């Protein structure tokens, strides 16, 4: 049976729309920033249905009014001329509160229409779709002014329904990501607060007491003892400055960009030297850095970062040697310092979480981590990763 020219044209048009929908879904799923996700959704909605304007409304905490309203097709100058953004009281509110789709030839003819605020561009044809995830309404999609036609079609409605279902997942992922980031920040603040209270602040307080005692010695005319005590206070203050530099190293770690391990490690070492003031020797083989997988390169960088941070915080070292070189069918990375080593009491416990992280990263890429340390004789961390 032959397919008519009209049917073939319709099929081609449908395939084109499905391709555009696929591209739109990939686009909105490629970002974890909620504002970016919302903007991608409205742009995709306008493109898919050939609409002049599109918008997405997100309910406020009450769930009754619009808290956020992201638009497509209205310039910044036009937005400034509008008296106020939509509040969700008219037709938009019906879609959000009653969770029902709506396709209208002219939005102003609907009995629940409340009109537009002053300065708002005129709008006629309208298609609205709630964005639902299980039993929750995450927002609503609105498109208006179909280009080249008086109203939106049932095909447009189907496309927007599909887009809304994918948009719901993208919005939820973006929100969960933001929540994880927020919780991570809170946890990091608590950790920093404890570190500062237990370490830096107490050290500064102790130096302050020493200086008070030195002032009393000077007033009593005991200049020799005051001089000796002043040297101890300066040394204690230098230790505190070193501790602060280690916190800075932890708070602002250099991020691995791309897959060039050598460049990433050299930048990391430069940052480590600037923050810790520890003499650092680096030996790195360029060829072996490219002989492992991209996942392995990232893991090696992260292990190196963690190892250097531990040296800065715990070792009291004056020198560290970092090597990345071929070792048979493996890449080997070693970090060796001349610090105090890992005592069996608090030292290992303080570093335990970091060491576990490094070991876990090595295992995930088929490698292994080994720690050798003797109290008073420094620490050496070796990581072996198979080449590809």
PyMOL commands that set and color helices and strands:
alter all, ss='L'
color gray80, all
select helices_A, chain A and resi 5-28+34-49+76-81+91-98+107-109+154-219+223-251+261-276+286-289+294-315+346-364
alter helices_A, ss='H'
color red, helices_A
select strands_A, chain A and resi 51-59+66-72+102-104+126-133+136-146+279-284+319-327+330-337+368-373+379-386
alter strands_A, ss='S'
color yellow, strands_A
deselect
rebuild
show_as cartoon
